[in-house]
């Protein structure tokens, strides 16, 4: 089916949303809802037509179904990220099949957000609004705020960002220099270390940008009503990401009860990933890490307990102070950036982070989130 023309309102000042979906009824419903909300819409029934419309109109936000005939949404996303003119477009993947992916895998592919069909118009508007705010933040960083960030973050950038980047470049050079002498086993090992460093760099950048996005007290995070299985899937995705990074899946014991609530699935995954990552970082390989999620009254409790070396009172105070929106503490070197992010996310979900630690013995991190179903 050929792409449906742009809506009749051609005001160039309107925010433009491109919808790429092979189901005409779905794309039409989304377009009508967005146009009623004041957006300009473009529609395409396949990835090839979506690419043409994106190149011609440079939409602000792209909503793209994952599963389509021919080129799927994941492939279109990868091609747009490789194109200089389209790389910074806000891209949201959509699907009606939970087996095809989740918010975590969508983010790993480079998507900015993820919508699981069916979703409400309120969910759609929250998603689009959040993407536009993120795009505006990126533009501010790229312009007037860039120099300020260079000055204020100059002490933190080398360790958090340049160390994994240096590791990637160094390992790549090693492979290039010794390509003719390395066996397959050694080559796979070097490639695995490059992937690990790349994932670490991606995580550092993601976390720092998310912290900047969460800094305004009145920011509203997009959310949806998640059933118990969706909550478990989101938490499991974060747990798996941390376990894979540390190569310690066997050390993690899980007790995840399905508890539904209103939340952002990607934020839940980040909370789980950062708490488990902290536990794995502060404990030796082979020691257990217990991860629990259960309901207690009107609260979801997510708890991670390790048998590691614990944290000092000074480190715990640094995390608590950063949770009070002390930006200078967030910008300092030292452990706890991931925990600071968890603190901020919990606050934006109406919850809290509590950490109990005994130096030389263990640490228990607990996030309590109110269960809201409306």
Buried (B, 14 or more C-beta within 10 A) or exposed (E): EEBBEBBEEEEEEBBBBBBBBBBEEBBBBBBEBBBEBEBBBBBBBBBBBBBEBBEEBEBBBBBBBBBBEEBBBBBBBEBBBEEEEBEBBBBBBBBBEEEBBBBBBBBBBBBBBBBBEEBEBEBBBBBBBBBBBBBEBBEEBEEEBEEEBEEEBEEBBEEBBEBBBEBBEEBBEBBEEEEEEBEEEEEEEBEEBBBBBBBBBBBBEBBBBBBBBBEEEEEEBBBBBBEBEBBBBBBBBBBBBBBEBBEBEEBBEBEBEBBBBBBBBBBBBBBBBBBBBBBBBBBEEEBEBBBBBBBEEEBBBBBBBBBBBBBEEEBBEBBBBBBEBBEEBBBEEEBBBBBBBBBBBBBBBEBBBBBEBEEEEBBBBBBBBBBBEE
